[in-house]
Amino acid sequence: MTQMTHQKITRAIGGTVSVTSIRDPAEGDTKYVVSYQNRGGLQPWLSKHHFSDVAQADAGALTLADFLGAEVR
């Protein structure tokens, strides 16, 4: 299958997608976000949506990685 331009770019810069846990300051509980970072990137991109279930965050990470052509870690 032919890769789209954004997938080629993501692979060239070494983009990775992962799930990161964060602490919700308002409620004090753990939430999960989808994170994207390229090789050498100083600060990762974090999704605005906070998931309370890690399985939902995993599904989001897999979807984003599939769209970008990135690795999931």
C-alpha positions in Angstrom: 0.0 0.0 0.0 1.3 3.5 -0.9 1.9 5.8 2.1 0.4 9.2 2.2 2.6 12.3 2.5 2.0 12.9 6.2 2.8 9.2 6.9 6.1 9.5 5.0 7.0 12.7 7.0 6.1 11.0 10.3 8.3 8.1 9.6 11.2 10.3 8.4 11.2 12.3 11.7 10.7 9.3 13.8 7.3 10.0 15.3 5.9 7.9 18.1 2.5 7.7 19.8 1.9 6.5 23.3 -0.5 6.7 26.2 0.6 8.9 29.1 -1.0 9.0 32.6 -1.6 12.4 34.2 -3.0 13.6 37.4 -6.2 15.6 37.2 -5.6 18.6 39.5 -9.3 19.3 40.0 -10.3 15.8 41.2 -6.9 14.3 42.1 -7.5 11.1 40.1 -5.5 9.6 37.3 -6.5 10.3 33.7 -4.9 9.1 30.4 -4.0 11.1 27.3 -2.7 10.3 23.9 0.9 11.6 23.4 2.8 12.2 20.1 6.5 13.0 20.0 9.1 13.0 17.2 12.7 12.0 17.6 14.5 14.8 19.4 11.3 16.6 20.2 11.6 18.6 23.4 7.9 18.6 24.4 5.4 16.0 23.3 1.9 16.9 22.0 -0.8 15.8 24.4 -4.4 15.3 23.4 -6.9 17.7 24.9 -9.3 14.9 25.7 -8.5 13.1 29.0 -9.6 9.5 29.2 -10.6 7.9 32.5 -10.2 4.4 31.0 -6.8 3.3 29.7 -8.4 1.1 27.1 -10.1 4.1 25.5 -6.8 5.9 25.4 -5.1 2.9 23.9 -7.7 2.9 21.1 -7.1 6.5 20.5 -3.3 6.0 20.3 -3.7 3.1 17.9 -6.0 5.2 15.7 -3.6 8.2 15.6 -0.6 6.0 15.0 -2.4 4.3 12.1 -3.3 7.6 10.6 0.2 9.1 11.0 2.1 5.9 10.1 3.8 6.1 13.5 5.0 3.6 16.0 3.0 2.9 19.2 5.0 2.6 22.3 
